[in-house]
């Protein structure tokens, strides 16, 4: 009867202790989001939004986070490459593993708030010699015990454990946002690498065509020089342009090979043979009419900013844990079980045992360790504020640069188109005049060089316009379609499988 009352009292005491621990207060400062250190609107946002090409009027009503990358990138080959990269890219796989690690750490810290129970059983058999025996004769001593125990459970009266749990949760959420940021960066990197590969291949075609033209011009110049109808200046000029074309051809081949190597690296595997055929740069259907919104939208939805804010929340919670270290810490240890000198009677009446060991510890002198810990927590919190504000400023600048590029590159591209058309017509006229003996070979070579330069400039401007749209999409926070969950799940499963035998 007495043992039942004691065991009931122990259970009641544990229940009360648990309730008190769960009701513990938090000493962390109240979190307040820092004010954004940027203007409330992007510069010339209305003008730049109106400067888009009008390719997607329906999408213009949605912000970038609401537009999935499969809708933003219209090239089927590029879409397939992005899908492969989301599954196979090693940097993204590492980001997934970091999320898994942070999730496990949060679960470990959360478990500290719940009492841990353990079952123990032991047996002891020993010989007691005559010199230690109370009867003067040796004997064999047996002792068996089994019990359920609670080990060093901390009553969280001042919120230390809760603050550590909140910090671990914020760290986990920060890594989750970091993974989203890595996914968005990967999409934009694959798109940019693919566009650069397309530009490198088109540049190679321009150089090969120009080289063939200049080789023919050089052949004619050599014939005219040998016949005495041409000057040495014309010959040397033709040789100069031909040598320039050969050097450009080697550089173009190298650039194409390096662009493809980068694409393979980002995709994470050799490019399969069944990819859809590529589209030329001039036919890339990339959405241009994406509204910028407001900086407040960016703060709420861009992954790297959200990750920085979660890191700030974690640093804020760490202050609560550092403050709680100044106050008493109460831990409970208890057990309930049975003990007997005979194994057969281990669970008989009268063999029950229990113990209850509360412990109080109060720091009196620690050589300033707790003070330094609190100072360190505040410094890390202030550093997290600075990092959060810097991430906002960085995002604001990237969006502003992207909007400025979108507002001017269409006009520049149109001018480059006109320049190529004019240079092409000039070359055709110069060739006719040269063949009819009206103009010298120098005029023809100058027209060829001008056309070659204009074609290169047009290709570079076209590439810059497309890559700037990709950069703007990333800077605005990008977006995910429901279909992307399959790629994310595949990456998650692959990453998690590598951590388990």
VEXDREN-2710 file (C-alpha; in Angstrom, 1 decimal):
% VEXDREN-2710
k/r/px/py/pz
1/UNK/0.0/0.0/0.0
2/UNK/2.8/2.4/1.0
3/UNK/4.7/1.6/-2.2
4/UNK/1.6/2.2/-4.3
5/UNK/1.2/5.6/-2.7
6/UNK/4.9/6.4/-3.3
7/UNK/4.8/5.3/-6.9
8/UNK/1.6/7.3/-7.4
9/UNK/3.2/10.3/-5.8
10/UNK/6.3/9.9/-8.1
11/UNK/4.1/9.8/-11.1
12/UNK/2.2/12.9/-10.0
13/UNK/5.4/14.7/-9.3
14/UNK/6.7/13.9/-12.7
15/UNK/3.5/15.1/-14.3
16/UNK/3.7/18.4/-12.4
17/UNK/7.3/18.8/-13.3
18/UNK/6.5/18.2/-16.9
19/UNK/3.7/20.8/-16.9
20/UNK/6.0/23.4/-15.2
21/UNK/8.7/22.7/-17.8
22/UNK/6.4/23.1/-20.7
23/UNK/5.0/26.3/-19.2
24/UNK/8.5/27.8/-18.8
25/UNK/9.0/31.4/-20.0
26/UNK/11.4/32.5/-22.8
27/UNK/14.0/35.1/-22.1
28/UNK/14.7/35.7/-25.8
29/UNK/14.2/39.3/-27.0
30/UNK/10.9/39.9/-28.9
31/UNK/11.7/39.4/-32.6
32/UNK/11.0/42.4/-34.8
33/UNK/11.9/42.4/-38.5
34/UNK/14.4/45.2/-39.2
35/UNK/13.3/47.9/-41.5
36/UNK/14.4/47.4/-45.1
37/UNK/17.3/49.7/-45.9
38/UNK/16.1/50.4/-49.5
39/UNK/13.6/52.7/-51.2
40/UNK/10.0/51.6/-51.1
41/UNK/9.9/51.2/-55.0
42/UNK/12.4/50.1/-57.6
43/UNK/13.9/52.9/-59.8
44/UNK/11.7/53.5/-62.9
45/UNK/9.8/50.3/-62.2
46/UNK/6.8/51.5/-64.2
47/UNK/8.8/52.6/-67.2
48/UNK/10.9/49.4/-67.3
49/UNK/7.8/47.2/-66.9
50/UNK/6.3/49.0/-69.9
51/UNK/9.5/48.4/-71.9
52/UNK/9.0/44.7/-72.1
53/UNK/8.5/42.9/-75.4
54/UNK/4.9/42.0/-74.7
55/UNK/5.6/38.3/-75.3
56/UNK/3.4/37.1/-72.4
57/UNK/0.5/39.4/-71.6
58/UNK/-1.2/36.9/-69.4
59/UNK/1.9/36.3/-67.3
60/UNK/2.4/40.1/-66.8
61/UNK/-0.3/40.1/-64.1
62/UNK/1.8/37.7/-61.9
63/UNK/5.0/38.2/-60.0
64/UNK/8.1/36.1/-60.8
65/UNK/7.5/33.7/-57.8
66/UNK/4.2/32.8/-59.3
67/UNK/5.7/31.9/-62.7
68/UNK/7.3/28.5/-62.9
69/UNK/10.6/28.1/-64.7
70/UNK/8.9/25.8/-67.2
71/UNK/6.7/28.6/-68.2
72/UNK/9.5/31.2/-68.1
73/UNK/11.8/29.1/-70.3
74/UNK/10.2/28.2/-73.6
75/UNK/12.9/26.1/-75.2
76/UNK/12.0/22.4/-74.8
77/UNK/15.7/21.4/-74.9
78/UNK/16.5/23.9/-72.1
79/UNK/13.6/22.7/-70.1
80/UNK/14.9/19.1/-70.3
81/UNK/18.4/20.2/-69.2
82/UNK/17.0/22.0/-66.2
83/UNK/15.0/18.9/-65.2
84/UNK/18.2/16.8/-65.4
85/UNK/20.1/19.4/-63.4
86/UNK/17.5/19.5/-60.6
87/UNK/18.0/15.8/-60.1
88/UNK/21.7/15.3/-60.7
89/UNK/23.5/18.5/-59.8
90/UNK/25.9/17.9/-56.9
91/UNK/25.7/21.4/-55.4
92/UNK/22.0/21.0/-55.1
93/UNK/22.4/17.6/-53.7
94/UNK/24.6/19.0/-51.0
95/UNK/22.0/21.7/-50.2
96/UNK/19.4/18.9/-49.8
97/UNK/21.8/17.1/-47.4
98/UNK/22.3/20.2/-45.4
99/UNK/18.5/20.5/-45.0
100/UNK/18.4/16.9/-43.7
101/UNK/21.1/17.6/-41.2
102/UNK/19.4/20.7/-39.9
103/UNK/16.1/18.8/-39.7
104/UNK/17.8/16.1/-37.6
105/UNK/19.4/18.6/-35.4
106/UNK/16.1/20.3/-34.7
107/UNK/14.5/17.0/-33.8
108/UNK/17.4/16.3/-31.4
109/UNK/16.9/19.7/-29.7
110/UNK/13.1/19.4/-29.6
111/UNK/13.5/16.0/-27.8
112/UNK/15.2/17.8/-24.9
113/UNK/11.8/19.3/-23.9
114/UNK/10.3/15.8/-23.3
115/UNK/11.3/13.5/-20.5
116/UNK/13.3/10.5/-21.7
117/UNK/12.4/7.2/-20.1
118/UNK/14.7/4.2/-20.1
119/UNK/14.2/0.6/-19.1
120/UNK/17.1/-1.0/-17.2
121/UNK/17.8/-4.5/-15.9
122/UNK/20.8/-5.8/-14.0
123/UNK/22.0/-8.8/-12.2
124/UNK/24.9/-9.1/-9.7
125/UNK/26.4/-12.2/-8.2
126/UNK/29.5/-12.0/-6.1
127/UNK/31.4/-13.9/-3.4
128/UNK/31.9/-12.2/-0.1
129/UNK/35.1/-13.4/1.7
130/UNK/35.3/-14.3/5.4
131/UNK/37.2/-11.1/6.1
132/UNK/34.3/-9.0/4.9
133/UNK/31.5/-11.2/6.1
134/UNK/29.5/-10.2/9.2
135/UNK/29.1/-13.9/10.1
136/UNK/32.8/-14.7/9.7
137/UNK/32.1/-17.1/6.9
138/UNK/32.2/-16.5/3.1
139/UNK/29.0/-16.6/1.1
140/UNK/27.5/-15.9/-2.3
141/UNK/25.5/-12.7/-2.7
142/UNK/22.9/-12.3/-5.5
143/UNK/21.0/-9.2/-6.5
144/UNK/18.6/-8.6/-9.4
145/UNK/16.8/-5.4/-10.4
146/UNK/14.6/-4.0/-13.2
147/UNK/13.2/-0.5/-13.4
148/UNK/12.0/2.4/-15.5
149/UNK/14.0/5.5/-15.1
150/UNK/14.0/9.2/-15.9
151/UNK/17.5/10.6/-16.3
152/UNK/18.5/14.3/-15.8
153/UNK/15.4/15.9/-17.2
154/UNK/15.7/19.7/-17.1
155/UNK/12.8/21.8/-15.9
156/UNK/12.8/24.6/-18.4
157/UNK/11.8/27.3/-16.0
158/UNK/13.7/30.1/-17.8
159/UNK/13.3/29.0/-21.4
160/UNK/16.8/27.8/-22.0
161/UNK/15.8/24.6/-23.7
162/UNK/12.9/26.3/-25.5
163/UNK/15.3/29.0/-26.9
164/UNK/17.7/26.3/-28.1
165/UNK/14.8/24.5/-29.8
166/UNK/13.6/27.7/-31.5
167/UNK/17.1/28.4/-32.7
168/UNK/17.4/24.9/-34.1
169/UNK/14.0/25.3/-35.9
170/UNK/15.1/28.7/-37.4
171/UNK/18.4/27.1/-38.6
172/UNK/16.4/24.3/-40.2
173/UNK/14.1/26.8/-41.9
174/UNK/17.1/28.8/-43.0
175/UNK/18.6/25.8/-44.7
176/UNK/15.3/25.0/-46.4
177/UNK/15.2/28.5/-47.8
178/UNK/18.9/28.1/-48.8
179/UNK/18.0/25.0/-50.7
180/UNK/15.2/26.9/-52.6
181/UNK/17.7/29.6/-53.4
182/UNK/20.2/27.0/-54.6
183/UNK/17.5/25.5/-56.9
184/UNK/16.6/28.9/-58.3
185/UNK/20.3/29.7/-58.8
186/UNK/20.8/26.4/-60.5
187/UNK/17.9/27.0/-62.9
188/UNK/19.3/30.4/-63.9
189/UNK/22.8/29.0/-64.2
190/UNK/21.7/26.2/-66.5
191/UNK/19.7/28.7/-68.6
192/UNK/22.6/31.1/-68.8
193/UNK/25.1/28.3/-69.7
194/UNK/22.7/27.0/-72.4
195/UNK/22.3/30.5/-73.9
196/UNK/26.1/30.9/-73.9
197/UNK/26.5/27.6/-75.6
198/UNK/24.0/28.6/-78.3
199/UNK/25.7/31.9/-78.7
200/UNK/29.1/30.2/-79.0
201/UNK/27.8/27.9/-81.7
202/UNK/26.3/30.7/-83.6
203/UNK/29.5/32.7/-83.3
204/UNK/31.4/29.8/-84.6
205/UNK/29.1/29.7/-87.7
206/UNK/29.7/33.4/-88.3
207/UNK/33.5/33.0/-88.0
208/UNK/33.5/30.0/-90.3
209/UNK/31.4/31.9/-92.9
210/UNK/33.6/35.0/-92.7
211/UNK/36.7/33.0/-92.9
212/UNK/35.5/31.3/-96.1
213/UNK/34.7/34.7/-97.6
214/UNK/38.1/36.1/-96.6
215/UNK/40.0/33.1/-97.9
216/UNK/38.3/33.6/-101.3
217/UNK/39.2/37.3/-101.1
218/UNK/42.8/36.4/-100.3
219/UNK/42.9/34.0/-103.2
220/UNK/41.7/36.7/-105.7
221/UNK/44.1/39.2/-104.2
222/UNK/47.0/36.9/-104.7
223/UNK/46.0/36.3/-108.3
224/UNK/45.6/40.0/-109.0
225/UNK/49.0/40.7/-107.3
226/UNK/50.7/38.0/-109.3
227/UNK/49.2/39.4/-112.5
228/UNK/50.3/42.9/-111.7
229/UNK/46.7/44.1/-111.4
230/UNK/46.6/44.5/-107.6
231/UNK/48.8/46.2/-105.1
232/UNK/50.8/44.7/-102.3
233/UNK/48.7/46.7/-99.8
234/UNK/45.5/44.9/-101.0
235/UNK/47.3/41.6/-100.6
236/UNK/48.5/42.3/-97.1
237/UNK/45.1/43.6/-96.0
238/UNK/43.5/40.4/-97.2
239/UNK/46.2/38.4/-95.4
240/UNK/45.5/40.3/-92.2
241/UNK/41.8/39.7/-92.3
242/UNK/42.3/36.0/-93.1
243/UNK/44.8/35.6/-90.2
244/UNK/42.3/37.4/-87.9
245/UNK/39.6/35.0/-89.0
246/UNK/41.8/32.0/-88.2
247/UNK/42.6/33.2/-84.8
248/UNK/38.9/34.0/-84.1
249/UNK/38.0/30.5/-85.4
250/UNK/40.3/28.9/-82.8
251/UNK/38.9/31.1/-80.1
252/UNK/35.3/30.3/-81.1
253/UNK/35.9/26.6/-81.0
254/UNK/37.5/26.9/-77.6
255/UNK/34.6/29.0/-76.3
256/UNK/32.1/26.4/-77.6
257/UNK/33.9/23.5/-76.0
258/UNK/34.1/25.3/-72.6
259/UNK/30.5/26.3/-72.8
260/UNK/29.4/22.7/-73.3
261/UNK/31.7/21.6/-70.5
262/UNK/30.1/24.0/-68.1
263/UNK/26.6/22.9/-69.2
264/UNK/27.6/19.2/-68.6
265/UNK/29.0/20.2/-65.1
266/UNK/25.8/22.0/-64.1
267/UNK/23.5/19.2/-65.4
268/UNK/25.6/16.7/-63.4
269/UNK/25.8/14.1/-66.2
270/UNK/26.7/13.7/-69.8
271/UNK/24.1/15.2/-72.1
272/UNK/21.8/12.5/-73.4
273/UNK/21.4/11.9/-77.1
274/UNK/17.6/12.2/-77.0
275/UNK/17.4/15.9/-76.2
276/UNK/15.0/18.0/-78.2
277/UNK/16.7/20.1/-81.0
278/UNK/18.0/23.5/-79.8
279/UNK/16.4/26.8/-80.8
280/UNK/18.5/29.7/-82.1
281/UNK/19.0/32.7/-79.9
282/UNK/16.6/34.7/-82.0
283/UNK/13.8/32.2/-81.4
284/UNK/14.2/31.7/-77.6
285/UNK/10.8/32.2/-76.0
286/UNK/11.8/33.6/-72.7
287/UNK/9.1/35.7/-70.9
288/UNK/10.0/39.4/-70.7
289/UNK/6.9/41.0/-69.3
290/UNK/7.4/40.1/-65.7
291/UNK/6.4/42.9/-63.3
292/UNK/8.9/43.9/-60.7
293/UNK/6.4/44.4/-57.9
294/UNK/7.7/46.2/-54.8
295/UNK/10.7/45.6/-52.6
296/UNK/8.3/44.4/-49.9
297/UNK/7.3/41.6/-52.2
298/UNK/10.9/40.7/-52.7
299/UNK/11.5/40.6/-48.9
300/UNK/8.6/38.3/-48.4
301/UNK/9.4/35.8/-51.2
302/UNK/13.0/35.8/-52.3
303/UNK/14.6/32.6/-50.8
304/UNK/18.0/34.0/-49.8
305/UNK/16.4/36.9/-48.0
306/UNK/14.1/34.5/-46.1
307/UNK/17.1/32.4/-45.3
308/UNK/18.9/35.4/-43.8
309/UNK/15.8/36.3/-41.8
310/UNK/15.6/32.8/-40.3
311/UNK/19.3/33.0/-39.4
312/UNK/18.4/36.3/-37.6
313/UNK/15.6/34.5/-35.7
314/UNK/18.0/31.8/-34.7
315/UNK/20.5/34.4/-33.4
316/UNK/17.7/36.1/-31.5
317/UNK/16.7/32.8/-29.8
318/UNK/20.3/32.2/-28.9
319/UNK/20.2/35.3/-26.8
320/UNK/17.4/33.8/-24.7
321/UNK/19.5/30.7/-24.1
322/UNK/22.5/32.8/-23.1
323/UNK/20.3/34.8/-20.7
324/UNK/18.8/31.7/-19.1
325/UNK/22.3/30.5/-18.3
326/UNK/22.5/33.1/-15.5
327/UNK/19.6/31.5/-13.6
328/UNK/19.3/28.2/-11.6
329/UNK/18.9/25.0/-13.5
330/UNK/16.8/22.2/-12.1
331/UNK/17.1/18.7/-13.3
332/UNK/15.1/15.6/-12.2
333/UNK/16.3/12.0/-12.0
334/UNK/14.0/9.2/-10.9
335/UNK/13.4/5.6/-11.2
336/UNK/10.7/3.0/-10.4
337/UNK/11.2/-0.7/-10.4
338/UNK/11.8/-4.0/-8.5
339/UNK/14.8/-5.5/-6.8
340/UNK/15.3/-8.9/-5.2
341/UNK/18.1/-11.3/-4.1
342/UNK/16.3/-14.1/-6.0
343/UNK/15.5/-13.8/-9.7
344/UNK/12.3/-15.9/-9.3
345/UNK/10.9/-13.4/-6.7
346/UNK/11.9/-10.2/-8.7
347/UNK/8.3/-9.1/-9.3
348/UNK/6.8/-10.4/-6.1
349/UNK/5.0/-8.1/-3.6
350/UNK/7.4/-6.2/-1.5
351/UNK/10.2/-6.0/-4.1
352/UNK/9.3/-2.5/-5.5
353/UNK/11.9/0.2/-5.4
354/UNK/11.9/3.9/-6.3
355/UNK/14.1/6.9/-6.2
356/UNK/13.6/10.6/-6.9
357/UNK/16.6/12.9/-7.1
358/UNK/16.0/16.6/-7.9
359/UNK/19.1/18.6/-8.5
360/UNK/19.6/22.4/-8.4
361/UNK/22.6/24.1/-9.8
362/UNK/23.2/27.9/-9.7
363/UNK/26.2/29.6/-11.3
364/UNK/28.1/31.6/-8.7
365/UNK/31.5/32.1/-10.2
366/UNK/32.4/31.1/-13.8
367/UNK/35.2/33.7/-14.6
368/UNK/32.8/35.6/-16.8
369/UNK/31.9/32.7/-19.1
370/UNK/28.1/33.4/-19.0
371/UNK/28.7/37.2/-19.5
372/UNK/30.9/36.5/-22.5
373/UNK/28.4/34.0/-23.9
374/UNK/25.7/36.6/-23.7
375/UNK/27.9/39.2/-25.4
376/UNK/28.7/36.7/-28.1
377/UNK/25.0/36.0/-28.7
378/UNK/24.3/39.8/-29.1
379/UNK/27.3/40.2/-31.5
380/UNK/26.1/37.3/-33.6
381/UNK/22.6/38.7/-33.6
382/UNK/23.8/42.1/-34.7
383/UNK/25.9/40.4/-37.4
384/UNK/22.8/38.6/-38.5
385/UNK/20.9/41.9/-38.8
386/UNK/23.7/43.3/-41.0
387/UNK/23.7/40.2/-43.2
388/UNK/19.9/40.4/-43.5
389/UNK/20.0/44.0/-44.5
390/UNK/22.9/43.3/-46.9
391/UNK/20.9/40.6/-48.6
392/UNK/18.0/43.0/-49.1
393/UNK/20.3/45.6/-50.6
394/UNK/22.0/43.1/-52.8
395/UNK/18.6/41.8/-54.1
396/UNK/17.4/45.4/-54.6
397/UNK/20.5/46.2/-56.7
398/UNK/20.1/43.0/-58.8
399/UNK/16.5/43.8/-59.6
400/UNK/17.3/47.4/-60.4
401/UNK/20.1/46.4/-62.7
402/UNK/17.8/43.8/-64.4
403/UNK/15.1/46.4/-64.9
404/UNK/17.6/48.8/-66.4
405/UNK/18.8/46.2/-68.7
406/UNK/15.3/45.2/-69.8
407/UNK/14.4/48.8/-70.5
408/UNK/17.4/49.5/-72.8
409/UNK/18.4/46.2/-74.4
410/UNK/15.4/45.9/-76.6
411/UNK/16.2/49.3/-78.1
412/UNK/19.9/48.4/-78.5
413/UNK/19.0/45.1/-80.1
414/UNK/16.8/46.8/-82.7
415/UNK/19.6/49.2/-83.5
416/UNK/22.1/46.3/-83.9
417/UNK/19.6/44.6/-86.2
418/UNK/19.5/47.7/-88.4
419/UNK/23.3/47.9/-88.3
420/UNK/23.7/44.3/-89.5
421/UNK/21.1/44.9/-92.3
422/UNK/23.0/48.1/-93.4
423/UNK/26.4/46.4/-93.2
424/UNK/25.1/43.5/-95.2
425/UNK/23.8/45.8/-97.9
426/UNK/27.0/47.8/-97.9
427/UNK/29.0/44.6/-98.4
428/UNK/26.9/43.5/-101.3
429/UNK/27.2/46.9/-103.0
430/UNK/30.9/47.1/-102.4
431/UNK/31.3/43.6/-103.9
432/UNK/29.4/44.7/-107.0
433/UNK/31.4/47.9/-107.3
434/UNK/34.7/45.9/-106.9
435/UNK/33.7/43.3/-109.5
436/UNK/32.9/46.1/-111.9
437/UNK/36.2/47.9/-111.2
438/UNK/34.6/51.0/-109.6
439/UNK/36.0/50.5/-106.0
440/UNK/39.3/49.2/-104.8
441/UNK/39.8/46.0/-102.8
442/UNK/40.3/48.0/-99.7
443/UNK/36.7/49.2/-99.8
444/UNK/35.5/45.6/-100.2
445/UNK/37.6/44.4/-97.3
446/UNK/36.5/47.3/-95.1
447/UNK/32.8/46.4/-95.8
448/UNK/33.6/42.7/-95.0
449/UNK/35.2/43.7/-91.7
450/UNK/32.3/46.0/-90.8
451/UNK/29.7/43.3/-91.5
452/UNK/31.7/40.8/-89.4
453/UNK/31.9/43.2/-86.5
454/UNK/28.2/44.0/-86.7
455/UNK/27.2/40.4/-86.8
456/UNK/29.3/39.7/-83.7
457/UNK/27.9/42.7/-81.9
458/UNK/24.3/41.6/-82.7
459/UNK/24.9/38.1/-81.4
460/UNK/26.4/39.5/-78.2
461/UNK/23.5/41.9/-77.6
462/UNK/21.0/39.2/-78.2
463/UNK/22.8/37.0/-75.7
464/UNK/23.0/39.8/-73.2
465/UNK/19.3/40.5/-73.5
466/UNK/18.3/36.9/-72.9
467/UNK/20.8/36.3/-70.0
468/UNK/19.6/39.6/-68.4
469/UNK/16.0/38.3/-68.5
470/UNK/17.2/35.1/-66.8
471/UNK/19.1/37.1/-64.2
472/UNK/16.1/39.4/-63.5
473/UNK/13.8/36.3/-63.1
474/UNK/16.3/35.0/-60.5
475/UNK/16.6/38.3/-58.8
476/UNK/12.8/38.6/-58.5
477/UNK/12.7/35.3/-56.7
478/UNK/11.7/33.0/-59.5
479/UNK/9.0/30.4/-59.0
480/UNK/8.0/26.8/-59.0
481/UNK/5.3/24.9/-60.8
482/UNK/3.5/21.9/-59.2
483/UNK/5.5/19.6/-61.6
484/UNK/8.7/20.7/-60.0
485/UNK/7.8/18.7/-56.8
486/UNK/8.8/15.5/-58.6
487/UNK/12.3/16.8/-59.4
488/UNK/12.7/18.0/-55.8
489/UNK/11.4/14.7/-54.4
490/UNK/13.9/12.8/-56.6
491/UNK/16.7/15.0/-55.4
492/UNK/15.7/14.6/-51.8
493/UNK/15.4/10.8/-52.1
494/UNK/18.8/10.5/-53.8
495/UNK/20.4/12.7/-51.2
496/UNK/18.9/10.9/-48.2
497/UNK/19.7/7.5/-49.7
498/UNK/23.4/8.4/-49.8
499/UNK/23.4/8.9/-46.0
500/UNK/22.0/5.4/-45.1
501/UNK/23.6/2.1/-45.8
END
